[in-house]
Every structure is written in structure tokens, then in C-alpha cells.
Amino acid sequence: MSQLWYQLKKSPLAIIGIAILALWLFAAIFGPSLIPFTYTEIDSQQIMVNPGVKGHLLGTDNMGRDIFARIVYGSRSIFTVALLTSMLSTLMGVILGFIAGYFGGKIDTVFLRAMDIMMAIPPLVLSMVVLGILGDSNIISLTLIVSIAFVPATARVSRGVLLTEKNKEYVSAARIRGESNLYIMFVEILPNTTGPIIVEATARFAYSIMTVASLGFLGVGLQPPTPDWGMMVIENKPIISQAPWAVLFPALAIASLVIAISIISDFVGKVLVNER
């Protein structure tokens, strides 16, 4: 902990990233109970109100909905999907990557070819096509599809870190003791590979936010009435000349959160490297 604090004091950029992330987490958890508007509330008398006017901190859109309320409520859905996606893709990637790297041979060959095929299709394109075919995008379907799209990258990282560990002495000692393959992989090797996996999971969190926002912008993300930052940008694009704030603030929300998590991911990676 002292080493982490020492590294943090040397990185003001990381402090800024953590502060931004903490602010968004606070907004997602407590924000809805602190603002006087809901994300579905429509006021035909308050259409495209300027920021700060009549209690609307960030103004309203072309339907009279409060932009700040929709961004705050939208932070809940984007955090939920991004966090679940990061966890699920990391879990699946570690299992597949460890199995392929540990057993090698034909299993590893098939794994590599399958991952190559999946990685040939960008995650955004794959998610967009599948969601377009399904025609119904909710938190569960969005999480599963984006998670699967991210598995190849995570699995390759997991396979790589396992290959650096599997021939070390502590693994050989576990084999001599007669430990099972599963025990060796996930009890002996996994704790020694957590650094790169944590960094990858953190990066996937940022990619997930960007992917979910992009899918919303393309119209295949979370569907109304669930507020979606990407959807807010595309919905308000026609009124950008009359109410630029309706597009600007959701876009800034996406950018600030992605940049903050990317900064934190870089910081975590440097700390873990120094510890090794």
C-alpha cells in the first residue's frame, strides 16, 4: 500500500484520473437521488433551455428532458455494462488462454486459429452486426455480445503470461506433488500472472465504455427509455446548431470517463511493473 501511495504521489495525472472516475461513480450511485428531475420527465414548456436556466444545470433537449438527469442516469447503465463486460471477458479469456497455453499441441493450434478469425472482425463491427440481427438490445444481451467480442484479445494475453510461467520450478514442483492440471493452472500459476491480467481487464473496461457508447451512437445500443450517452449524441445531432449543449455534454461525459480509466490503466501497469 505504501508503495502504491508513493507511486501515486509521483503521478498527478493518475490522481486526476482517479478523481474523475470517483466523480462518475458518485454520480452513478447517488446522483439520481440528488437531482430534481428524472430521465423520462418531459416538459414541453422547457424545450432546448440553456444550461443553468430554470434549474436545468446542463440545459434541456428538443423534448424538454433534462440533460444532466439523463447523463447521470445513463452513467449507471454504462458502468453496469462496462464493468460486467470487463469481468466476463476477462474470466472467459483467462480460462481459454490458460487451457490453450497449458496443454499446447492441437488444442493451442485450434485456439490460435479461432482467435485469429475472431480478431479479424473488430469488436464494434461484430457487436453491431449481432445486435442488429437480434433487434433487441438490453443490458444482458449487450453485455454478453461485447464480452464475447473482447475475449480473443484477453485470451491471447492470458495465454502469453501462462507460457512465461508454466515451465518454472514451482510448476514442476506442483506436478511432482501430483496436483491436478486445474489446480496448477488456477491455484499455482494464476496468482503469479495477476499483474498483466489486471492491466488488461482495466483496459477492457475503457474499451467497453467506448464500444457501448459507439453502439448507442449507431442506434443498436441500449434502447429507449434507458438513457444512453451515445444515443443522446445521435438523438440531439439534428439540433446541434440550436442547442449544442445537448450533444456536447454527453460527448464530454464519454471522453472524460474513457480518458480517466485509460490513465488509471497506464498507472496500474507501471506500478505492477515496478513491483515485479
SULWOMO-V31048 format. One record per residue. RES is the residue in one small letter. SS is DSSP state (h for helix, s for strand, l for the rest). PSI is psi in whole degrees, -180 to 180 (999 if undefined). Layout:
RES|SS|PSI ; RES|SS|PSI
This chain:
m|l|-42 ; s|h|-38 ; q|h|-41 ; l|h|-45 ; w|h|-38 ; y|h|-45 ; q|h|-37 ; l|h|-40 ; k|h|-26 ; k|l|-5 ; s|l|85 ; p|h|-29 ; l|h|-40 ; a|h|-37 ; i|h|-41 ; i|h|-44 ; g|h|-44 ; i|h|-40 ; a|h|-42 ; i|h|-45 ; l|h|-42 ; a|h|-38 ; l|h|-43 ; w|h|-36 ; l|h|-40 ; f|h|-43 ; a|h|-41 ; a|h|-38 ; i|h|-47 ; f|h|-18 ; g|h|-50 ; p|h|-28 ; s|h|-7 ; l|h|-9 ; i|l|149 ; p|l|-5 ; f|l|158 ; t|l|164 ; y|l|-16 ; t|l|-6 ; e|l|122 ; i|l|130 ; d|l|103 ; s|l|-14 ; q|l|-6 ; q|l|47 ; i|l|130 ; m|l|45 ; v|l|139 ; n|l|152 ; p|l|136 ; g|l|-5 ; v|s|134 ; k|l|39 ; g|l|-1 ; h|s|97 ; l|l|-44 ; l|l|17 ; g|l|-173 ; t|s|167 ; d|l|-167 ; n|l|0 ; m|l|3 ; g|l|16 ; r|l|141 ; d|s|121 ; i|h|-43 ; f|h|-43 ; a|h|-41 ; r|h|-36 ; i|h|-43 ; v|h|-49 ; y|h|-36 ; g|h|-28 ; s|h|-31 ; r|h|-48 ; s|h|-39 ; i|h|-35 ; f|h|-42 ; t|h|-51 ; v|h|-46 ; a|h|-42 ; l|h|-46 ; l|h|-40 ; t|h|-45 ; s|h|-45 ; m|h|-45 ; l|h|-43 ; s|h|-36 ; t|h|-43 ; l|h|-50 ; m|h|-40 ; g|h|-42 ; v|h|-45 ; i|h|-50 ; l|h|-45 ; g|h|-39 ; f|h|-44 ; i|h|-46 ; a|h|-46 ; g|h|-34 ; y|h|-46 ; f|h|-29 ; g|l|-155 ; g|h|-139 ; k|h|-35 ; i|h|-45 ; d|h|-39 ; t|h|-47 ; v|h|-42 ; f|h|-48 ; l|h|-42 ; r|h|-41 ; a|h|-42 ; m|h|-37 ; d|h|-42 ; i|h|-45 ; m|h|-38 ; m|h|-16 ; a|l|-20 ; i|l|119 ; p|l|141 ; p|h|-39 ; l|h|-44 ; v|h|-45 ; l|h|-46 ; s|h|-42 ; m|h|-43 ; v|h|-48 ; v|h|-44 ; l|h|-35 ; g|h|-37 ; i|h|-43 ; l|h|-38 ; g|l|3 ; d|l|107 ; s|l|116 ; n|l|-179 ; i|h|-40 ; i|h|-51 ; s|h|-40 ; l|h|-43 ; t|h|-47 ; l|h|-45 ; i|h|-45 ; v|h|-36 ; s|h|-48 ; i|h|-38 ; a|h|-28 ; f|h|-11 ; v|h|-45 ; p|h|-46 ; a|h|-45 ; t|h|-40 ; a|h|-39 ; r|h|-41 ; v|h|-45 ; s|h|-43 ; r|h|-42 ; g|h|-44 ; v|h|-32 ; l|h|-40 ; l|h|-29 ; t|h|-15 ; e|h|-28 ; k|l|-17 ; n|l|12 ; k|l|166 ; e|h|-38 ; y|h|-28 ; v|h|-42 ; s|h|-39 ; a|h|-38 ; a|h|-37 ; r|h|-42 ; i|h|-35 ; r|l|-10 ; g|l|20 ; e|l|150 ; s|l|162 ; n|h|-41 ; l|h|-42 ; y|h|-46 ; i|h|-44 ; m|h|-48 ; f|h|-8 ; v|h|-40 ; e|h|-52 ; i|h|-45 ; l|h|-47 ; p|h|-23 ; n|h|1 ; t|l|13 ; t|h|-31 ; g|h|-63 ; p|h|-34 ; i|h|-40 ; i|h|-43 ; v|h|-44 ; e|h|-42 ; a|h|-39 ; t|h|-42 ; a|h|-40 ; r|h|-32 ; f|h|-46 ; a|h|-44 ; y|h|-36 ; s|h|-44 ; i|h|-45 ; m|h|-40 ; t|h|-45 ; v|h|-43 ; a|h|-40 ; s|h|-40 ; l|h|-39 ; g|h|-41 ; f|h|-34 ; l|l|-5 ; g|l|9 ; v|l|13 ; g|l|-149 ; l|l|132 ; q|l|153 ; p|l|150 ; p|l|3 ; t|l|123 ; p|l|134 ; d|l|127 ; w|h|-43 ; g|h|-42 ; m|h|-36 ; m|h|-38 ; v|h|-48 ; i|h|-34 ; e|h|-38 ; n|l|3 ; k|h|-40 ; p|h|-21 ; i|h|20 ; i|l|-30 ; s|l|-33 ; q|l|-34 ; a|l|71 ; p|l|-27 ; w|h|-27 ; a|h|-24 ; v|h|-40 ; l|h|-47 ; f|h|-42 ; p|h|-37 ; a|h|-40 ; l|h|-34 ; a|h|-47 ; i|h|-51 ; a|h|-45 ; s|h|-41 ; l|h|-42 ; v|h|-44 ; i|h|-42 ; a|h|-46 ; i|h|-35 ; s|h|-41 ; i|h|-45 ; i|h|-40 ; s|h|-44 ; d|h|-42 ; f|h|-46 ; v|h|-42 ; g|h|-42 ; k|h|-40 ; v|h|-45 ; l|h|-35 ; v|h|-42 ; n|h|-36 ; e|h|-33 ; r|l|999
